[in-house]
Amino acid sequence: MRIARLLARFLLGGIFFAHGTQKLFGWFGGGGPEATGQMMERLGMHPGKRNAIAAGSAETFGGLGIALGACTPAAAAALIATMITAIRTVHIDKGFFSTEGGYEFNLALIAALLILVDAGPGSPSLDSARGRDDSGPALALAALAAGALGSTLAIAAGHRATPAPDPTPGPEPSATPASN
C-alpha cells in the first residue's frame, strides 16, 4: 500500500466531492442548483440549472470515484471536463494566478488527476479489488482528451441553447419631446 497515493486520492476526491455538493445541494456554503444555475446562465451556459446539476454531478460522483479508486480514468475525465470548462468560462480572462481569479489551481487539479490516472489508484481501491489496473500514460492522455471534448461539447450545447432575443418590439418612443 502506498499511503501517499491513498491520501492524495482522498484529498483530491474530497475537494471535488465538496465542490460538487455545493452545486447539487447547497452544502458547505454553496448555492445549490438554483443559485449555481443563475451563475451558469451569466456565463452563457444555458439552461443554467441543467448545467449546474451536470457539473455538480460530475464533481460529486467523480470525486467519489477518485477517493474510492473506482473507475479512475473515467472519474478523472469527468473532473477534467469540469476544470477545463471552468478555465474557459470563468478563469482564462483573469490570468494565470489564482490570487487574481486565474486558472492556476484548476491546472494543478488537472495535473493531479492525470498523475493518478498514469500511476493508477493503487491499493486499497475498488479498481484494485476488482483486479483492474487501468493506468498508464495512454490512459492519462485519453482522460485529458475526453475531458477537453466533454468541455467543448458542454460549452457548445450551452451556447446553442441560448434563448433567442424577444422578437416583439417594445413600446414606440414618443414622437413629442417631454415638456419641462
Secondary structure, 3 states (H helix, E strand, C coil): CCHHHHHHHHHHHHHHHHHHHHHHHCHHHCCHHHHHHHHHHHCCCCCHHHHHHHHHHHHHHHHHHHHHCCCHHHHHHHHHHHHHHHHHHHHHHHCCCHHHCCCHHHHHHHHHHHHHHHHCCCCCCHHHHCCCCCCCHHHHHHHHHHHHHHHHHHHHHHHHCCCCCCCCCCCCCCCCCCCC
